[in-house]
């Protein structure tokens, strides 16, 4: 069986870093991923996909990613359920990131301003120690 998701998009806000009671770092953020087509009115649409990252990768994402930054996420789809305060069952769909590639340049320039042929990025996985 295979459960693999690869996304490229921009963060809708800064990652939120928190720690479990056992001290495990957890960061969450939402990626805005453009669709390959425009709506009937001619506007570009996007999907807003929640992502979660654990351990050292969570701390790296919290330190180096920010609202508007371009990132690639490689991971798996996770589906959780819980009971809301109203007694209704709720479903949560999120991507558990195993690798994150920072695609925006370090100096804060927008990728749209990147000279042709010049690429930026650093892939960070759960096994990496230092992002740069």
N, C-alpha and C positions, 0 to 999 in steps of 0.2 A: 504494500500500500504506500501511497505517496501523498504527502501533505506539504507542499512547497509553494510559497508566495514570494514574488519579487515585485517591488514597487519603487517608483521614482516620483518624488513630489516635494512640495515645499511645506515646511512646518507652519501650522496655523497660529501657534503661540509657542513660547519657550517651554522646553520639557519640564515636567514636574518631577522632582526627585524626592523620594521618601525612603524610609527603611522599615523592614519588617521587624517584629519583636526580636527575631534572632539576629538582627543586624545586617540582613541582606539588602543591598541597594536595589531599588526599583524605580525606573523612570518611565513616564508615560508621555506620549505626545500624539498629535493627530497630523497625518499627512494629507494635504490636498493634492489629489492626483487627477490631472486633466484627462478628460475623455477624448477619444480619437475623432470625435465628430462634434458638430455644432447643433444646437437646438433648432426647432422650426423657426424661431425668431432670429437665427443667425448668431446667437451668443454661445461662447465656449462654456461648457459645463464641467464640473469637477465632482469627484467623489471624495468624501472626508473619511479617512480610514484611521481608526485608533490603533496605536502601536504601543507595546510594552517591552521593556528591556530590563534585564537583570544583571546583578553583580557589577563587576568593574566596567563592563560595557555601558551600564546605566549611568555610572558616574562620568564616564567619558562623554556620553551624549549630553548630559546636563551641563558639562563644562564647555563643549565645543559647538553645540547646535543652538540655534535661536530662531525665533519667529522669522519666517521668510527665507530661511536657509534651505538650499536644495540638498536632499539626501536620498540615497538608495537604501532600501531595507530588504533583506533576504531573511525569510523566516517561515513560520508555519501559522496557519489559521487555528485559533482556539475559540471554542464556544463554551460559555459558562452560563449557568442559570442560577437565579436566586429569587427569593420571595420578597416583594416590595412591602412597604409599610401598609399598603392597602390590601395585602393578602394575595395580590396577583403575581403570577410567575413571570419573571423577566428573563430575557435572553441577552447576553452580551457577546458580541463578535469582536475579536481583536487579533492583531498580528503579534505573535511573540517573535521578536527579532533575534536572530542568531548572529547576523552580520549587519553592520551599518557602514555605508560608505558616505563620507562627508564630501559633497560635490561642489559646495560653494568655496571660493577662495578664502584663505585665512585672513586677508586684509579687509574683508567685508564688501568687496566689489560684487555687484550683482552678476550672475552668470551671463546675463544678456549683454554685458559690457566686456565679456572675455574675448580677447583677440582670437580670430579664426585659427584653429589648429592648436590652441593652447588649452590644456586640460588641467583640472585640479581634482584633488580628491585623495582620500586615504581610506582604505578599507580597514575596518576595525572589527575583530571577531572576539568571541569569548576567550580565545587563547592568546590574544595580543596583550602586551604589557604597557607599551607606550604608543600613543597615537601618532606622534610626529617625530 
